[in-house]
Amino acid sequence: MNDSLTIKVRKIVAGHFGIDPNRLADDSQFCDDLRADWFDRLELIIAIEDQIAGIEIDDIVVDHIDTVGDLIRVVESRYKKKATAGWPGSQQRVGAS
């Protein structure tokens, strides 16, 4: 795992929900633990995309993100794809071919 990326994602999530990032666990569920509805989750994904350069997450992938750990894995996976592709400004979408 990329520790700095994990920390950044946790800070974005914590800021969005107004909680201490240290209270978030990988298994913290957006719906049950953070009381996030569909709109809260949408706003969070937009914040992630705005604050982490080159990250864009398809709606179909978003529907499968249930926990903080899921979100971190999706962001890290997208970040690794971007880095290995050698396209520093790439805006490829997660889940797109």
Buried (B, 14 or more C-beta within 10 A) or exposed (E): EBEEBBEBBBEBBBEBBEBEBEEBEEEBBBEEBBEBEEEBBEEBBEBBBEEBEBBBBBEEBBEEBBBBBBBBBBBBEBBEBBEEEEEEEBEBBBBEE
